[in-house]
Amino acid sequence: MVEEVKNKPLLKVLGLGFGIAVTIGGTIGTGILRKPGPIAENIGDVSLILLVWVLVGLYAIAGSMTAAELGVSIPKAGAWYVYAKRAFGSYFGFVTGITSWLGTVSALAFGAYSFSEFMAIIFPSVGNYIPILSISLIVLVYLFHLIGTKASGKSQEVLAIIKALGLIVFVIVCFTYGGGVSEETVALQESARSNSLIAGMILAFQAVFYTFDGWHTASYFTEEQKDPAKSLPKSMIYGTIIILVIYLLVNLAILYIVPMEELKGAKLAAALAVEKIFGPTVSFWVTLFLMISILGIINAQVMFAPRVIYSMSRDGLFFKQATLVSSNGTPVVALSLTVLFSILLIIMGRLTCEKLSDIAVFFFVLSYGAGFLSLIRLRMKEPDLPRPYKAPFYPYLPILLIIVSGLFLIGVVVENFISSIYALSFLIISYPLHYYLFKKVRNN
């Protein structure tokens, strides 16, 4: 039973285990199973493929080091929004927060659609009810999160363990039962290079960036961690390292089994690798694992997205009702608004969800850049701010991350110009929206 709703603070009930679990659960999804095929098609070389994964993984690890300093220095719910507002003021914080929240809501709706589509593969009879299934899934996750923060955190730990173990089992199976890469396959791999290697590398970097998105998830829960100064840096850094290791092992396993010419363009590379070993009858188990992976990300998104508007409401930049917290630590109004908006997007249709999800990528990387800029700004603006953990190699590390994030944003604009136009248009109207909400909230 859900406890009485009171205007209480968030509860400090989360620890290191949750931090690592939510980092893994909020990052590892279907991308690692889907992206190896398109990446192989774009660059077609084993060494370059692995290099791209390593470089983006190092970016994520460096980003987690930077975000960890901000998280322990300003231990409040909301992550990028909190840091941007503290460093640059309410408007910059508002833009960072609202775009982060809307992007996550879009990704949540698209994830629910994807989960239902995979369910329809296992049970074809439900294929005509995908929107209803998607909404039902969101509602079920919503009802579960009303139980409280502690239960939500434990569920994230369980789902993260299942995903990590599932991928490790996949790697072991591939190397145990696979026949390895033949000389013919190696020749195919070497001949797969194209004249448009630079363009292919850009597309590959974008694909891997998407797959690593989520490395910062633990920072949304700093206010609810028992000892954030100790647990947050370890949660983010260890979690991201584990993700990188798993991603590299999965890629090596796929490359060990699947010839490059077959891998190029494969929609579900991991399934192709397993089918080569055991035949097409294993597709049920691959699909089931995909559903669990999506469920883990949905669970994390339903948990961290409300923390953004909760924190904005507390600062007077969103409707004050969203500050309501139940006795068991759940920000119920913020949670309800997050779920309601995702359901509205599902009703609008899959294409809308997919398009908004593409636009969200622009906002996510913009949030990263805002965070890295905030670290530099706060080091200058508040040199005496207690920093139990400091990002190494300052200022070179955040400057490098800002440059990389900027290059990635340029790549997103070039590659997906239409979606970027929508994102830039929202930034244009964000100031009058900020003014209206700020004035309305103040007058209430």
C-alpha positions in Angstrom: 0.0 0.0 0.0 1.3 3.5 -0.9 1.9 5.6 2.2 0.4 9.0 2.8 1.8 11.8 0.7 3.6 14.4 2.7 5.9 17.3 1.8 9.0 15.5 3.0 12.6 15.4 1.9 13.9 12.6 -0.2 15.2 9.6 1.9 18.8 8.8 2.2 18.5 5.0 1.7 20.7 4.3 -1.3 24.3 3.0 -1.3 27.2 2.0 -3.4 25.5 -1.2 -4.8 22.6 0.9 -6.1 24.9 3.5 -7.6 26.8 0.8 -9.6 23.6 -1.0 -10.5 21.8 2.2 -11.8 24.9 3.1 -13.8 24.8 -0.3 -15.5 21.0 -0.5 -15.7 20.6 3.0 -17.0 23.3 2.5 -19.7 23.2 -1.1 -21.0 20.2 -1.7 -23.2 19.6 -2.9 -26.7 22.4 -0.8 -28.2 25.2 -3.2 -27.5 23.1 -6.0 -29.3 22.0 -3.8 -32.2 24.8 -1.4 -33.0 27.7 -3.7 -33.9 26.1 -4.4 -37.3 25.7 -0.8 -38.4 29.2 0.0 -37.0 30.7 -2.8 -39.0 29.0 -1.5 -42.1 30.4 2.0 -41.6 34.0 1.1 -40.9 34.4 -2.6 -41.5 37.7 -3.1 -39.7 38.1 -5.0 -36.4 40.9 -2.7 -35.0 38.9 0.4 -35.8 35.7 -1.0 -34.4 37.4 -1.8 -31.0 39.2 1.6 -31.1 35.9 3.5 -31.3 34.4 1.6 -28.4 37.5 2.2 -26.3 37.7 5.9 -27.0 34.0 6.5 -26.3 34.4 4.4 -23.1 37.3 6.5 -22.0 35.1 9.6 -22.7 32.4 8.1 -20.4 34.9 7.3 -17.7 36.4 10.8 -17.8 32.9 12.2 -17.8 32.0 10.2 -14.7 35.1 11.6 -12.9 34.0 15.1 -13.8 30.4 14.6 -12.8 31.4 12.9 -9.6 33.1 16.1 -8.4 29.9 18.1 -9.1 27.7 15.5 -7.5 29.6 15.4 -4.1 30.1 19.1 -4.1 26.4 19.8 -4.7 24.6 16.7 -3.3 21.2 17.5 -4.6 18.8 15.5 -6.8 18.7 16.5 -10.5 22.3 16.2 -11.7 23.0 18.4 -14.7 20.2 20.8 -13.9 21.5 21.5 -10.4 25.1 22.1 -11.6 24.1 24.4 -14.5 21.8 26.5 -12.3 24.5 26.8 -9.6 27.1 27.8 -12.1 25.2 30.0 -14.6 21.9 31.0 -13.1 18.2 30.0 -13.4 17.7 30.3 -17.2 20.7 28.1 -18.0 19.6 25.7 -15.4 16.0 25.7 -16.6 17.1 24.9 -20.2 19.4 22.1 -19.0 16.8 20.7 -16.7 13.7 20.8 -18.9 15.5 19.5 -22.0 17.0 16.7 -19.9 13.6 15.8 -18.5 11.8 16.0 -21.9 14.5 13.9 -23.5 14.2 11.2 -20.9 10.4 11.2 -21.2 10.7 10.7 -25.0 13.2 7.9 -24.5 10.9 6.3 -21.9 8.0 6.2 -24.4 10.1 4.8 -27.2 11.6 2.2 -24.8 8.1 1.0 -23.9 7.2 0.8 -27.5 10.3 -1.3 -28.2 9.6 -3.6 -25.3 6.1 -4.3 -26.6 7.3 -4.9 -30.1 9.7 -7.6 -28.8 6.9 -9.1 -26.8 4.9 -9.3 -30.1 7.7 -11.4 -31.6 7.3 -14.0 -28.8 3.5 -13.7 -28.7 2.4 -12.7 -32.2 -1.3 -12.5 -31.1 -0.6 -9.3 -29.2 0.8 -7.5 -32.2 -2.3 -5.4 -32.7 -2.2 -4.1 -29.1 1.3 -2.6 -28.9 0.2 0.9 -27.8 -2.0 -0.7 -25.1 0.9 -2.9 -24.0 3.3 0.0 -23.9 1.0 2.1 -21.7 0.3 -0.9 -19.5 4.0 -1.4 -19.0 4.6 2.2 -18.0 1.6 2.1 -15.6 2.9 -1.1 -14.0 6.4 0.3 -13.5 4.8 3.5 -12.1 2.7 1.6 -9.6 5.8 -0.3 -8.5 7.8 2.9 -7.9 5.0 4.2 -5.7 6.0 1.6 -3.2 9.1 3.6 -2.3 12.7 4.5 -3.1 14.2 1.5 -1.3 12.1 -1.1 -3.3 12.9 0.8 -6.5 16.6 0.7 -5.8 16.6 -3.0 -5.1 14.7 -3.7 -8.3 17.4 -1.8 -10.2 20.1 -3.8 -8.6 18.4 -7.1 -9.6 17.8 -6.0 -13.2 21.4 -4.8 -13.5 22.8 -8.1 -12.3 20.6 -10.1 -14.7 21.7 -7.9 -17.6 25.4 -8.1 -16.7 25.3 -11.8 -16.1 23.4 -12.4 -19.3 26.0 -10.6 -21.4 28.8 -12.4 -19.7 27.1 -15.8 -20.4 26.8 -14.7 -24.0 30.5 -14.0 -24.2 31.4 -17.3 -22.5 29.1 -19.2 -24.9 30.6 -17.5 -28.0 34.2 -18.3 -27.1 33.4 -21.8 -25.8 31.3 -23.1 -28.7 32.3 -20.7 -31.5 34.7 -21.8 -34.2 36.7 -18.6 -34.3 37.5 -16.3 -37.2 38.8 -18.1 -40.3 41.5 -16.8 -42.6 38.7 -16.1 -45.2 36.9 -14.0 -42.6 40.1 -12.0 -41.8 40.5 -11.3 -45.5 36.9 -10.1 -45.7 37.5 -7.9 -42.7 40.6 -6.3 -44.2 38.8 -5.7 -47.5 35.8 -4.1 -45.9 37.5 -0.7 -45.6 35.8 1.9 -47.8 36.9 5.2 -49.3 34.5 7.1 -47.0 36.3 5.9 -43.8 36.1 9.3 -42.1 32.3 9.6 -42.6 32.0 6.0 -41.4 34.0 6.7 -38.3 31.8 9.7 -37.5 28.7 7.5 -37.8 30.3 4.8 -35.7 31.2 7.3 -33.0 27.6 8.5 -32.9 26.3 4.9 -32.6 28.6 4.1 -29.7 27.9 7.4 -28.0 24.2 6.5 -28.0 25.1 3.0 -26.5 27.1 4.6 -23.7 24.4 7.2 -22.8 23.5 6.7 -19.2 26.9 6.6 -17.6 25.9 9.7 -15.5 22.7 8.2 -14.1 24.0 7.7 -10.5 24.5 11.5 -10.1 20.7 12.0 -10.2 20.4 10.3 -6.8 23.2 12.0 -4.8 20.7 13.5 -2.4 19.4 10.0 -1.5 22.8 8.3 -1.1 23.8 7.5 2.5 27.4 8.8 2.0 27.7 10.4 -1.5 31.2 11.6 -0.9 32.4 8.0 -0.7 29.8 6.1 -2.8 29.2 8.4 -5.8 32.7 8.5 -7.3 33.0 4.8 -6.9 29.5 4.2 -8.3 30.1 6.2 -11.4 33.7 5.3 -12.2 33.5 1.6 -11.3 30.1 1.3 -13.1 31.4 2.9 -16.3 34.5 0.7 -16.3 32.4 -2.4 -15.9 30.2 -1.2 -18.8 33.3 -0.7 -21.0 34.7 -4.1 -20.2 31.4 -5.8 -21.0 31.0 -3.9 -24.2 34.5 -4.8 -25.4 34.0 -8.5 -24.5 30.6 -8.6 -26.3 32.2 -7.0 -29.4 35.1 -9.5 -29.4 32.6 -12.4 -29.0 30.5 -11.2 -31.9 33.6 -10.6 -34.1 34.9 -14.1 -33.1 31.7 -15.7 -34.4 30.3 -13.6 -37.3 32.3 -12.9 -40.5 32.5 -9.2 -41.2 30.5 -9.4 -44.5 27.6 -11.0 -42.6 28.0 -8.7 -39.6 27.8 -5.5 -41.8 24.3 -4.1 -41.5 23.0 -6.9 -39.3 20.0 -5.5 -37.3 20.7 -7.8 -34.3 24.3 -8.9 -34.3 24.2 -10.7 -31.0 21.3 -12.8 -32.1 23.1 -13.6 -35.3 26.1 -14.8 -33.4 24.0 -17.1 -31.2 22.1 -18.5 -34.2 25.4 -19.5 -35.8 26.1 -21.6 -32.8 22.8 -23.1 -31.8 20.5 -22.4 -34.8 17.4 -20.1 -35.0 15.6 -21.9 -32.2 17.4 -19.7 -29.6 15.7 -16.5 -30.9 13.2 -16.7 -28.0 15.9 -16.4 -25.4 17.6 -13.5 -27.2 14.3 -11.6 -27.5 13.6 -12.3 -23.8 17.0 -10.8 -22.9 16.3 -7.8 -25.0 13.1 -7.2 -23.1 14.9 -7.5 -19.8 17.5 -5.0 -21.0 14.8 -2.5 -22.0 12.9 -3.0 -18.8 16.1 -2.2 -16.8 16.5 1.1 -18.7 12.8 2.0 -18.3 13.0 1.2 -14.6 16.0 3.6 -14.3 14.3 6.4 -16.3 11.1 6.2 -14.4 13.2 6.6 -11.2 15.6 9.4 -12.2 13.6 11.6 -14.6 11.2 12.8 -11.8 14.2 13.9 -9.7 14.9 16.6 -12.3 11.5 18.4 -12.2 11.3 17.8 -8.4 14.5 19.7 -8.0 13.4 22.4 -10.4 10.1 22.8 -8.5 12.0 23.2 -5.3 13.9 26.0 -6.9 10.8 27.7 -8.2 11.4 26.8 -11.8 8.6 24.3 -12.2 5.2 23.9 -10.5 5.5 23.7 -6.8 3.2 20.7 -6.5 6.0 18.6 -7.9 7.9 18.9 -4.7 5.5 16.6 -2.9 7.3 13.5 -1.5 5.6 10.5 0.0 6.6 9.0 3.4 8.5 6.2 1.6 10.6 8.7 -0.4 8.9 8.8 -3.7 8.4 12.2 -5.4 4.9 11.2 -6.4 3.7 14.3 -8.3 7.0 14.5 -10.3 6.8 10.8 -11.0 3.1 11.0 -12.1 3.9 13.9 -14.5 6.8 12.0 -16.0 4.6 8.9 -16.6 1.7 10.9 -17.8 3.8 12.7 -20.5 5.3 9.5 -21.6 1.8 7.9 -22.0 0.7 10.9 -24.1 3.7 10.4 -26.4 2.8 6.7 -26.7 -0.8 7.7 -27.7 0.7 10.1 -30.3 2.3 7.0 -32.0 5.6 5.2 -32.5 7.0 7.5 -35.2 6.5 10.5 -32.9 8.3 8.7 -30.0 11.1 7.7 -32.3 11.5 11.2 -33.8 11.5 12.8 -30.3 14.0 10.2 -29.1 16.3 11.3 -31.9 15.9 14.9 -30.9 16.6 13.9 -27.3 20.2 12.8 -28.2 21.0 16.4 -29.0 19.8 17.5 -25.6 21.5 14.7 -23.7 25.0 15.7 -25.1 24.1 19.4 -24.5 23.6 18.4 -20.9 27.0 16.8 -20.7 28.6 19.9 -22.1 26.7 22.1 -19.6 28.0 19.9 -16.8 31.6 20.1 -17.9 31.3 23.9 -18.3 29.7 24.1 -14.9 32.7 22.4 -13.3 35.1 25.0 -14.7 32.8 27.8 -13.8 32.3 26.7 -10.2 36.0 26.1 -9.7 36.4 29.9 -10.5 33.2 31.2 -9.0 33.3 29.1 -5.7 36.9 28.1 -5.0 36.1 27.5 -1.3 33.2 25.1 -2.1 33.9 21.8 -0.2 35.0 19.2 -2.8 35.4 15.8 -1.1 36.3 14.4 -4.5 38.1 16.4 -7.3 38.2 15.5 -10.9 41.8 14.6 -12.0 43.8 16.6 -14.5 41.9 19.8 -14.1 41.4 21.9 -16.2 42.6 19.8 -19.1 40.1 17.0 -18.6 36.9 19.1 -18.6 38.2 21.2 -21.5 38.9 18.0 -23.5 35.4 16.7 -22.7 33.8 20.0 -23.8 35.7 19.9 -27.1 34.6 16.2 -27.7 31.0 17.0 -26.8 31.0 20.0 -29.1 32.4 17.9 -32.0 29.7 15.3 -31.3 27.0 17.9 -31.4 28.3 19.1 -34.7 28.2 15.6 -36.0 24.6 15.2 -34.8 23.6 18.4 -36.6 25.3 17.3 -39.8 24.0 13.7 -39.7 20.4 14.5 -38.5 19.8 18.0 -39.6 16.0 18.0 -39.4 15.9 16.7 -35.8 18.6 19.2 -34.8 16.5 22.0 -36.2 13.6 21.0 -33.9 16.0 20.9 -31.0 17.5 24.3 -31.8 13.9 25.7 -32.3 13.1 24.6 -28.7 16.1 26.4 -27.4 14.9 29.6 -29.1 11.5 29.4 -27.4 13.0 28.3 -24.1 13.5 31.8 -22.8 9.9 33.0 -23.0 8.9 29.6 -21.6 11.3 30.1 -18.7 9.9 33.6 -18.1 6.3 32.4 -18.2 6.8 29.4 -15.8 9.0 31.4 -13.5 6.5 34.2 -13.3 3.5 31.8 -12.9 5.2 29.8 -10.2 6.2 32.9 -8.3 2.7 34.3 -8.4 1.1 31.1 -7.0 
